[in-house]
Amino acid sequence: MSFAVDDTLALLERTPATLREQLARLSEDWTEARPDAENWSAYQVVCHLCYIEEHDWLVRAQMITEVGTAEAFPPVDHGDQSARYAGQSLEQVLERFTLLRAAHLAAVRPLLADDEALDRRGLHPALGEVTMRQLLAAWAVHDLNHLRQAQEAMAFRYVDEVGPWRVNLGVLNR
């Protein structure tokens, strides 16, 4: 399937609302549920997305446009960022993420004028040269990956309660 900038931006626009619809006003029993110590809760996922929104995608898109491959993207911590948002409710972190995402998409749109802009290259510190098209595709898939992760974390709240149905619930059978 071919890359479509409008479809990608439409997906990226919807991520905050999707999270809000899925998570807002749920108890912490849901949003703090974790499959195990190695995996994140839905709250941790939202914190990670907010941090990455602050430090990753727009920064890299602007660097592709402004400096190309002359300078590598700054490193980004892809770990659990919930300590950065300690004391903030899920709704507060979601609101910050929502505002950042809207502002960042507004800033990135002018950088995507044509196919030439999508073919511009930047330098990832570990992956080497990447295109703007690849960055946007990775941004969208990153969102989808973490939406799935948040749903899986919540599903594990009832891993034992589903009883014998577990065999039919793929989300619980990693």
N, C-alpha and C positions, 0 to 999 in steps of 0.2 A: 504494500500500500504506500502511496506517496505522501510526503509531508505537505500539510496544508496550514499555512500560517493562521488563517482565520479560525479554523477548527481548534488549533492549538491554543490560541488566545481565549477562545470561548470556554475551553475546558479550564484554563488557568483562572479565568474570572469566576467560575462556579465553585472552585474548591472551598473558599471560606464559607459560602452559604451552605454547601453540602455538609461541612463539618458542624456548622451552627445547627442545622436542621437535625443532624444525627445526635449531637451531644448536649446541646443547651438544655438546661433545667433537668438533666439527669442527676441522680445522686452520685456522690463520690464512689459508692459501691460499684457503679458502672464505670465511671471515667478513670478510676484509679486501679481497676482490675488489671492484673498482669498474668500472663500464662506461667511465668516463672521469673526468677531474678535476672535472667539474661535478656528478657524481652520487655519492651516498653508498654506502659499504659496508654490509653487514649490521651490523657492529659500530657504525658511526656511527648507524644507524637505532635500535639498542637504546639508545645513549647519548641520542639525541634523545628517545625515548619516556620514558626515565627522568627526564630534565630536565623535560619537559613535565608528567609526573606530579607532580613536586615543586612546580611553579610555576603550573599552569594550571587544570585542570578542577575540582578540589575548591575551590580558591580562588574561582573564578567561581560555582560552584553555591552556595557559602556567601554570596557577595555578593548573588546574586539573592534569596536568602531573607532576608538581614539588612538590606540597604540598597536593594534594588530598583534603580531607575534614578537614584537620587540621586547616585551616584558611579560613574564609569567603572571598568571592570576595569583592574588594572595591566597595563602592556605586558609581553609575553613575547617573548623572543628565539626565533624559530622556525628558527634556523640550526643548523649543525653544533655539537653540544655535546660532542664527543669529548674536547676538551682538558680539560674539567671532570673527566673520569674517567681522565685520563692515569695510567698505571701500574696500572689495574685491568683484570683480565681480563674477557672477555665474560661468563663465568659470574658474576663478582662484580657486574657492572652488572645482569645479569639478576636476580640474587637481590635486589638493592636495588629494582629495578622491581617484582618480584613482591610484596615486602613492602609497598611503598608502595601498589600497586594494591589489595591486599586491605584495607588500612587505609582507603583513600579510598572504596572501595565501601561499606565498613561505615559510614563517616561520611555518605555521600550518601544512603543508603537512607531514613533518617528524614526527609530533606528532601522525599521524594517520596510523601507520604501519599495524595494524591488528584489528580484532574484540575486542581483549582484550583492546587495546588503546581506542576504542570507548565506552567501558563499564566502563572506569575509571570514578571516581566520584569527583566532587568538591562541594563546599558549597556556595550556593547563599544566600545572607543576608536576603532575604524575602521568598524565595521559598523552602529553605532547600536543600537537596542533589539533584544534577543533574548530568547526565552523559555527556560525551563528545559528544555522538551521539545526545542527546537532545540539547546541546549547538549549534551544527552545524545546526540542523534542525531549531532551533529558529532563528539563524542568517539568514538563507535563507528566512524564512517566514517574518522576520522583513524587509528584503529588498523588498519582494513582497508587503508587506503592505504599505511601503512608496512610491513605484512606483505607486501604485493605488492612494495613497493620493495626489501625485503630479498631476496626471491626473485629478482627481476630482477637485482640486483647479483651474486648468486652465479651465475646463469645465464651472465652475461657472462664468467665465468672461462673458459668453453669456447666462446666465440663463434667462434673460428677452428677449434677441434678438431671441431666438429660437421660440418664440410665442407658438402656440398651439402644436408644436411638443414636448414640454416638457413632456407631458404625456407618450411619447414613449421613452424618454431618461432617463433610470434608474439612470445614474450617477448624474442627477439633482434632483432626487426624493428620498431624504434620508428619 
